[in-house]
Amino acid sequence: MNNTPGNDLNKEVTLEKLLEYEALKGERTLIRKAFAAMLNLSSRDEDTGYAQMVLETAVIILEEMGLGAESVKCLILKNLADKGVLSAEKIEGEYGGAVNGLIQGIHKLERLDTKKYSTNTENFIGLLLTLSDDIRVLLIRLGMRLYDMRHLSDYPDEKQRMITGETRALFIPIAHRLGLYRIKNELEDRVMRFTDRQT
């Protein structure tokens, strides 16, 4: 399964389609279990579009970041960890230490006050890069941001401005530093389209 990245944004991704990826072979049972836990234990159910967001972002990190099953499990379980529904110990015991480590790494990044980036962007980007012991943390976060930019019109105006501001100042330079030029170019293009709409 190899679709052109970023095309056909309205095409629904199902769990079954996701499980067709070769990178998930051998992990499909655990991914089904994680996805069922996300649907059963999360206050965000399928009606909110949250499950679809997770599935689409999983496709981004598989196809465009070249990541594998541990990153997909991290993405699926992250909200449960955010809400304290699944403890770090339980995630580590059932899904592995690497998955728990990725979730903890993303939490560390998300706890940073991004409002401070405007004063010294270069130092802030350097901090983001050094805080991540595992490069997959940054790649997953970048995949989440790519999803946000592809669905920017789904968000309220204020959130759109916040997302595009952060994307311009932080995520585009990070994509550049990581050598992800196609993703960098797409993010730049989407920020520019948003900026043009605002003028």
N, C-alpha and C positions, 0 to 999 in steps of 0.2 A: 504494500500500500504506500503510494508516494504521490501525493497531490502537490500541485504547484503551491508554494508557500503564499499565504495571504489571499488566495483566490476564493471566490464563492463563499463570502463571509456568512451568508444566511443559511448555508447548508448545515443541517443539524448533525452533530456528532453524537453517536450513541456509544454506550459502553461496549457493545459487541463490535462496533467498528474500531474502537480504540484497541481492543484486545487482539485485533488482526495484526498489529505491528509486531515484527520479528523481535524487536528489542524487548518485548514483554513475554516472550516465550519462556515457559518454566515458572513464571511469576503470576500467571493469570488467576489462579485460585486466590492468592493473597490480595491481588488487586480487586477482584470481585468482593472479597470480604471487607476491604477498606472502603470500597464504594458503598456497599450496603450499610456499613457503620456510619458513613457520612450522611446517607439519606435518613437512616433511622434515628440517629442521635443528635443531628444538627437541627437547630431551630429554623435553618434556611432549607426549605424543602424544594422539590422540583418545580413547584409553581412559581417560585421567585426567580427562576432562571439561574440560580447558583450552580446547580448540577451541570447545566449546559456550559457555563463559564469554566468550570473545572475541566470538563471534557475537552473543550476547545483549547484551553491553555495547555493541557496535556499533549495535544497534537502539536502545538507550537514547540514545546520543549523536546518532543521526540524528533520532529522533522527538521526544525530550524536550529535547534541547539545541539542536536546529536546526543541527547541524554537518554537514560534508560529507566528501568523499572523502579529503582530506588527513588529517583526524582519524581516519578509519577505518583508513587505511594505517598511521598512527602506532600505533594500538591493536594492530593485527595484528603489527607488526614490533617492538614495544617489548621483548618477552621475548628476542628474538634479540639486540637491542642490550644488554639487561641482562646476558646471558650472554657477551657478547663474540663471538658467532658471526657477527654482521654488524657491520662497522666503521661509524663515522659517515660516513666517506668513501664507502663502498660504498652506504649508504642514500641519501646525498645524490646520488650519481651516478645511481643507478637509480630512485629514487623522488622526488627533489627536495629542495631545501634547506629548504622549509617543513616537510616531514615530519620531516626530521632535527632541525630546530629545535624542533618539538613534543616529540619524544622526549627531547631534551636538557633541555627545560624541565621535563618530568615527572621526569626523573632528579634535577634540582636540588631540586624539592619533596620527593621521596622521601628525599633525603639529610639533610633536616632532622630533628633529634631531636625527635619529637613528644612525648616525655616532658616536655619543657620547657613545653608548652602549659599545664599545670596551674598554673604559677606566675603567668603573665600572659597570659591567653587573648587579650585585645584586641591586645596588641603582637604576639603570634604570628600572629594573623589578618592584621594589617597587613603583617607581613613576607611572608606567603604571597602577598598581593595585589600587593605591590611586586616580588616576585621574578619574577613572571610577565609577561614582555614581551608575550606573546600570550595574550589572555583564553581562547583555546581550551584552553590547558594546564590551567587551573583547571576548565573545563567537562568536559574528558575525565576528569580526576581525580575530579570530582564524580560523573560517570557510573559510574566504576569503583566508587566507594563506594556508590552506589545499588544496583548489582548485588550488592555484598557484603551490604547490609542486606536485600535481597529473598531472599537465600539464606543468611541468618545461621545457620539450623539445620544447614547443611552443615559448619560449622566446629567445632573442639573448643571446650570451654567457655571456656578461658582466652582464646582468640582472639576468641570472641564478646564477652567483656567488654572487650577492648582495642578492638575495632571500634566497639562502641556508645559507649564512653567518648570516643573520638576524634570519632565522629559528633556526639555531643551538644555537645562543646566547640568543635569546629572546623568540621565540614562543614555543620551546620545554620546557624550564623552566616554562613558564606560564601555559602550558598544565599540567605539573607536579604539580604545585602549586594548580591548580583548580581540581586536582584529575581525569583528563581526560587521563587515562593511555593508553587506546587503541590508542587515537589520538597522544599522545606523542610518543608511539612506532612506529606508522606509519611515523610520521615526522622524527624520528631518522633513520628509515630504508631508507627513501627516500633521506635524506641528505647523508647517507653512500653510497648509490648507486651512487649519483652524485660525491662524493669525489673519489670513486673507478674509475669512468670513467675518472677523471682528472689526475690520476696517471699512 
